[in-house]
Amino acid sequence: MRIAASSEHTTAYHIRNVVFFMAVIAMNYTLARPSPVDFLFVTAAALSVFVNQTIRVSYLCLVLLLVTWMTSYTVASIPFLDEEVVGDEMFKKTFVVSLGLIAGYVSMSWGLRQYHQFLYVYITSATIAATIGILGFILNIPLVLWDGRAAAFIDDPNMYGSFLLPAVIGCVYLLGNGIGNAGCSSP
């Protein structure tokens, strides 16, 4: 199996990427479980079956690291499995790791153009979340606050902050490479 050249990408490849980008936008809503993002990521993974791509060594290293991490928190949690919250947290962590593995697999077939498209979609998604969180905090809207902290429609303010930070790094990358600063000229 090999990664097809960009002009040879299949319809399944394009549909899978659109579904994946929709999942990135849907990351803004995780209040109800299962959330739309869960279904979209699983759909993107299922569509990956129809995309001809190789598995890179770097992806296998990611899988190995994440499986090792999952094994460590599972083994450490065994004495506490009788507590309801421990099982729920293990399930949530495992599911989030699986979403990360899906994202790694999908992005493994991208070229620079698709990577930049992803950054635009991610930054747009984070901008929506930041706007909702800021307005909710200023207007003290309980639906988008968690314990007085901005969370937008994401079910945990810690995940909300973790969601926003990569968008800032993506902006720095795009601007640092002269991408996305239309109208600005270099001296």
C-alpha positions as CSV (number, residue, x, y, z in Angstrom):
1,M,0.0,0.0,0.0
2,R,1.2,3.5,-0.7
3,I,-0.1,7.0,-0.3
4,A,-1.6,8.2,-3.5
5,A,-0.3,11.4,-5.0
6,S,-2.4,14.4,-4.3
7,S,-3.9,14.5,-7.8
8,E,-4.9,10.8,-7.5
9,H,-6.7,11.0,-4.2
10,T,-10.0,9.1,-4.2
11,T,-13.5,10.3,-3.4
12,A,-13.3,8.3,-0.1
13,Y,-10.1,10.3,0.8
14,H,-11.9,13.6,0.3
15,I,-15.1,12.5,2.1
16,R,-13.1,11.2,5.0
17,N,-11.2,14.5,5.3
18,V,-14.5,16.5,5.2
19,V,-16.0,14.3,7.9
20,F,-12.8,14.7,9.9
21,F,-12.9,18.5,9.6
22,M,-16.6,18.4,10.6
23,A,-15.5,16.5,13.7
24,V,-12.9,19.2,14.5
25,I,-15.7,21.8,14.4
26,A,-18.0,19.5,16.4
27,M,-15.3,19.4,19.2
28,N,-17.0,22.6,20.4
29,Y,-20.0,20.6,21.7
30,T,-19.3,17.8,24.3
31,L,-22.0,18.6,26.9
32,A,-24.1,15.6,26.0
33,R,-22.5,12.1,25.7
34,P,-22.2,10.6,23.2
35,S,-21.6,13.9,21.4
36,P,-21.6,14.6,17.7
37,V,-17.8,14.6,17.7
38,D,-17.7,11.0,18.8
39,F,-19.8,9.8,15.9
40,L,-17.9,11.9,13.4
41,F,-14.5,10.7,14.5
42,V,-15.7,7.1,14.4
43,T,-17.1,7.7,10.9
44,A,-13.8,9.2,9.8
45,A,-12.1,6.1,11.1
46,A,-14.5,3.8,9.2
47,L,-14.0,5.8,6.0
48,S,-10.3,5.3,6.4
49,V,-10.7,1.7,5.4
50,F,-11.4,2.9,1.8
51,V,-8.4,5.1,1.7
52,N,-5.2,3.6,0.3
53,Q,-2.4,4.7,2.6
54,T,0.6,3.2,4.3
55,I,1.2,3.2,8.0
56,R,4.3,5.2,8.9
57,V,6.8,4.2,11.6
58,S,6.1,7.5,13.4
59,Y,2.5,6.5,13.7
60,L,3.4,3.1,15.1
61,C,5.6,4.9,17.7
62,L,2.6,7.0,18.6
63,V,0.5,3.9,19.0
64,L,3.2,2.2,21.2
65,L,3.5,5.3,23.4
66,L,-0.3,5.7,23.9
67,V,-0.8,2.0,24.5
68,T,2.0,2.1,27.1
69,W,0.3,5.1,28.8
70,M,-3.1,3.5,28.7
71,T,-1.7,0.3,30.2
72,S,0.0,2.3,33.0
73,Y,-3.2,4.1,34.1
74,T,-5.3,0.9,33.7
75,V,-2.9,-1.0,36.0
76,A,-2.8,1.8,38.5
77,S,-6.6,2.0,38.6
78,I,-7.2,-1.7,39.2
79,P,-7.4,-1.3,43.0
80,F,-10.0,1.4,42.7
81,L,-12.3,-0.1,40.1
82,D,-15.0,-0.6,42.6
83,E,-15.5,3.2,42.7
84,E,-17.9,4.3,40.0
85,V,-16.0,7.4,39.0
86,V,-12.8,5.4,38.3
87,G,-14.4,3.3,35.6
88,D,-16.0,6.3,34.0
89,E,-12.7,8.2,33.9
90,M,-10.9,5.2,32.4
91,F,-13.5,4.9,29.7
92,K,-13.3,8.6,28.9
93,K,-9.5,8.6,28.8
94,T,-9.5,5.5,26.6
95,F,-12.0,7.0,24.2
96,V,-10.0,10.3,24.0
97,V,-6.9,8.3,23.2
98,S,-8.7,6.4,20.4
99,L,-9.8,9.8,19.0
100,G,-6.1,10.9,19.0
101,L,-5.1,7.7,17.2
102,I,-7.8,8.3,14.6
103,A,-6.6,11.8,14.1
104,G,-3.0,10.6,13.7
105,Y,-4.1,8.0,11.2
106,V,-6.2,10.4,9.1
107,S,-3.5,13.1,9.1
108,M,-0.8,10.6,8.2
109,S,-1.9,10.7,4.5
110,W,-1.9,14.5,4.3
111,G,0.3,16.8,2.4
112,L,1.1,20.4,3.3
113,R,-2.1,21.7,1.7
114,Q,-4.3,19.4,3.8
115,Y,-2.3,20.2,6.9
116,H,-2.9,23.9,6.4
117,Q,-6.6,23.3,5.8
118,F,-6.7,21.4,9.1
119,L,-5.1,24.4,10.8
120,Y,-7.6,26.8,9.4
121,V,-10.5,24.5,10.5
122,Y,-9.0,24.0,13.9
123,I,-8.4,27.7,14.5
124,T,-11.9,28.5,13.3
125,S,-13.3,25.9,15.7
126,A,-11.2,27.3,18.6
127,T,-12.2,30.8,17.8
128,I,-15.9,29.8,18.1
129,A,-15.2,28.1,21.4
130,A,-13.2,31.1,22.7
131,T,-16.0,33.5,21.7
132,I,-18.6,31.4,23.4
133,G,-16.5,31.0,26.5
134,I,-15.6,34.7,26.8
135,L,-19.2,35.9,26.2
136,G,-20.5,33.3,28.7
137,F,-18.0,34.4,31.3
138,I,-18.7,38.1,30.8
139,L,-22.4,37.6,30.8
140,N,-22.3,34.9,33.5
141,I,-24.2,32.3,31.5
142,P,-24.3,29.1,33.6
143,L,-24.7,26.8,30.5
144,V,-21.2,27.8,29.3
145,L,-19.5,28.0,32.7
146,W,-18.2,25.3,34.9
147,D,-17.6,26.2,38.5
148,G,-17.3,29.9,37.5
149,R,-14.8,29.1,34.8
150,A,-15.3,29.5,31.1
151,A,-15.9,26.2,29.3
152,A,-18.1,27.0,26.3
153,F,-20.0,23.9,25.3
154,I,-17.1,21.6,26.3
155,D,-17.8,19.6,29.4
156,D,-14.6,20.4,31.3
157,P,-12.8,23.7,31.6
158,N,-9.4,21.9,31.6
159,M,-10.2,20.3,28.2
160,Y,-11.5,23.7,27.0
161,G,-8.1,25.3,27.7
162,S,-6.3,22.3,26.2
163,F,-8.5,22.7,23.1
164,L,-7.6,26.4,22.7
165,L,-3.9,26.3,23.1
166,P,-3.0,24.3,19.9
167,A,-5.0,27.0,17.9
168,V,-2.7,29.7,19.3
169,I,0.3,27.6,18.3
170,G,-1.3,27.0,14.8
171,C,-1.7,30.8,14.4
172,V,2.0,31.4,15.3
173,Y,3.0,28.7,12.8
174,L,0.8,30.2,10.0
175,L,1.9,33.7,10.6
176,G,5.5,32.8,11.1
177,N,5.5,31.1,7.6
178,G,3.8,34.1,6.0
179,I,0.5,32.1,5.5
180,G,-2.7,33.9,6.4
181,N,-1.4,37.4,6.7
182,A,-2.9,38.8,3.5
183,G,-2.3,42.5,3.1
184,C,0.8,42.4,5.2
185,S,4.0,43.0,3.3
186,S,7.6,42.1,4.4
187,P,10.1,45.0,4.6
